[in-house]
Amino acid sequence: MRRSLSFFMLGALAVAGSASLYAQGDAAKGKDVFDQNCAVCHNADSTDRKMGPGLKGLFKKSKLDSNGKPVNDANVMDKINTGGNGMPAYKDNLSADEKANLLAYLKTL
């Protein structure tokens, strides 16, 4: 019983810790990252499609348009990092801070 509780607590801490990795970021700086890297293909102020989907209300949706995965920090960050369906990967093009700021901005749309 004690061992199970210990594993449960470690798992809960790991999940909480990984969620906080994405919780930080400056939305104002993220807007600059978006404008410089994403706005050419994505609308921020509407759901209208450019080359990629409009991102207004992204975090209010239940699923990502591109892959049907739930909209959450981890899945959005994975999409930013790996790209796909015509979107370039930004894993090596943006710093961890820039990605955190971008994620914070996307949550404001």
C-alpha positions as CSV (number, residue, x, y, z in Angstrom):
1,M,0.0,0.0,0.0
2,R,2.7,2.4,1.0
3,R,4.7,1.6,-2.2
4,S,1.6,2.3,-4.4
5,L,1.0,5.6,-2.7
6,S,4.6,6.6,-3.2
7,F,4.4,5.8,-7.0
8,F,1.1,7.7,-7.2
9,M,2.7,10.7,-5.6
10,L,5.7,10.6,-7.8
11,G,3.4,10.3,-10.9
12,A,1.3,13.2,-9.7
13,L,4.4,15.4,-9.2
14,A,5.7,14.5,-12.6
15,V,2.5,15.4,-14.3
16,A,2.3,18.7,-12.3
17,G,5.9,19.5,-13.2
18,S,5.4,18.8,-16.9
19,A,2.3,21.0,-17.0
20,S,4.2,23.8,-15.4
21,L,6.8,23.6,-18.1
22,Y,4.3,25.1,-20.5
23,A,2.4,27.3,-18.0
24,Q,5.1,30.0,-18.1
25,G,5.5,32.6,-20.8
26,D,4.8,36.2,-21.7
27,A,1.9,36.6,-24.0
28,A,3.1,40.1,-25.2
29,K,6.4,38.6,-26.2
30,G,4.6,35.6,-27.7
31,K,2.6,38.0,-30.0
32,D,5.9,39.2,-31.4
33,V,7.0,35.6,-32.0
34,F,3.7,34.9,-33.7
35,D,3.9,37.9,-35.9
36,Q,7.5,37.0,-37.0
37,N,7.0,33.3,-37.5
38,C,3.3,32.3,-37.7
39,A,1.2,35.2,-39.0
40,V,2.2,34.6,-42.7
41,C,0.2,31.3,-42.5
42,H,-2.2,31.7,-39.6
43,N,-4.8,34.3,-38.7
44,A,-4.8,35.2,-35.0
45,D,-8.0,37.3,-35.1
46,S,-10.3,34.9,-36.9
47,T,-10.9,31.2,-37.7
48,D,-10.5,31.9,-41.4
49,R,-7.9,29.8,-43.1
50,K,-4.8,31.3,-44.7
51,M,-2.3,28.6,-45.6
52,G,-3.0,27.1,-42.2
53,P,-6.0,27.3,-40.0
54,G,-7.0,30.5,-38.2
55,L,-6.1,30.2,-34.6
56,K,-8.7,32.4,-32.9
57,G,-10.2,30.4,-30.0
58,L,-7.6,27.7,-30.3
59,F,-7.7,26.7,-26.6
60,K,-11.5,26.8,-26.6
61,K,-11.6,24.0,-29.2
62,S,-11.8,20.4,-28.1
63,K,-9.5,19.0,-30.8
64,L,-6.6,20.3,-33.0
65,D,-7.7,20.7,-36.6
66,S,-4.6,19.1,-38.0
67,N,-4.5,15.8,-36.1
68,G,-7.6,15.5,-34.0
69,K,-5.7,15.4,-30.7
70,P,-7.1,17.3,-27.7
71,V,-6.1,20.9,-27.5
72,N,-3.7,21.2,-24.5
73,D,-0.3,22.6,-23.8
74,A,1.6,19.4,-24.7
75,N,-0.2,18.8,-28.0
76,V,0.0,22.4,-29.2
77,M,3.7,22.5,-28.2
78,D,4.3,19.2,-30.1
79,K,2.7,20.7,-33.2
80,I,4.9,23.8,-32.9
81,N,8.0,21.6,-32.5
82,T,7.3,19.0,-35.2
83,G,5.1,20.8,-37.6
84,G,3.5,18.7,-40.3
85,N,0.8,19.0,-43.1
86,G,2.8,21.8,-44.6
87,M,3.8,23.5,-41.4
88,P,7.5,23.7,-40.7
89,A,9.0,22.4,-37.5
90,Y,10.1,25.0,-35.1
91,K,11.9,22.7,-32.6
92,D,15.3,24.1,-33.6
93,N,14.2,27.5,-34.9
94,L,12.7,28.9,-31.7
95,S,14.2,29.0,-28.2
96,A,12.4,27.4,-25.3
97,D,11.5,30.9,-24.0
98,E,10.1,31.9,-27.4
99,K,8.0,28.7,-27.5
100,A,6.7,29.3,-24.0
101,N,5.8,32.9,-24.9
102,L,4.1,31.8,-28.1
103,L,2.0,29.2,-26.2
104,A,1.0,31.9,-23.7
105,Y,-0.1,34.2,-26.6
106,L,-2.0,31.4,-28.3
107,K,-4.0,31.0,-25.1
108,T,-5.2,34.6,-25.4
109,L,-6.7,34.2,-28.8
